[in-house]
Amino acid sequence: MKESIDELKGEFKAKLDYWHNIKSRKAKVFLFIIFLALIGLKVFTTVLTFDWLKSLF
C-alpha cells in the first residue's frame, strides 16, 4: 500500500514539475481547456447514461 502511495506521489510530482516547466502561457491555457473539456465530456456522458438507465424502469 505504501509503495502505491509513493508511486502516486511521484507521478503527481512529475506532472506538477512538467506544468511548472511550461513557459508558454498559451500552452498552459490550451492544456487547461483540454482538461476542462475532458471533465465536461465525462460528466455529460455520465448524465446521458443515467437518463438512458432511468428510461428502462
C-alpha positions in Angstrom: 0.0 0.0 0.0 2.8 2.4 0.9 4.5 1.7 -2.4 1.4 2.6 -4.4 1.0 5.8 -2.4 4.7 6.7 -3.0 4.2 5.9 -6.7 1.1 8.2 -6.9 3.0 11.0 -5.2 5.9 10.6 -7.6 3.6 10.7 -10.6 1.9 13.8 -9.2 5.2 15.5 -8.6 6.3 14.7 -12.2 3.1 16.2 -13.6 3.5 19.3 -11.4 7.1 19.7 -12.5 6.0 19.4 -16.1 3.4 22.1 -15.6 5.9 24.4 -14.0 8.4 23.9 -16.8 5.9 25.0 -19.5 7.0 28.6 -20.3 4.3 29.4 -22.8 1.1 30.9 -21.4 -0.8 29.8 -24.5 0.2 26.2 -23.9 -0.9 26.3 -20.3 -4.3 27.8 -21.3 -4.7 25.1 -24.1 -3.9 22.3 -21.6 -6.3 23.7 -19.1 -9.1 24.0 -21.6 -8.4 20.4 -22.8 -8.6 19.3 -19.1 -11.9 21.1 -18.6 -13.3 19.7 -21.8 -12.4 16.1 -20.8 -14.1 16.6 -17.4 -17.2 18.1 -19.1 -17.3 15.2 -21.6 -17.2 12.7 -18.8 -20.0 14.5 -16.8 -22.1 14.8 -20.0 -21.8 11.2 -20.9 -22.5 10.1 -17.4 -25.7 12.1 -17.3 -26.8 10.6 -20.6 -26.0 7.1 -19.3 -28.1 7.7 -16.2 -31.0 9.1 -18.3 -30.9 6.0 -20.5 -30.9 3.8 -17.5 -33.8 5.7 -15.9 -35.9 5.2 -19.1 -35.6 1.4 -18.7 -37.5 1.4 -15.5 
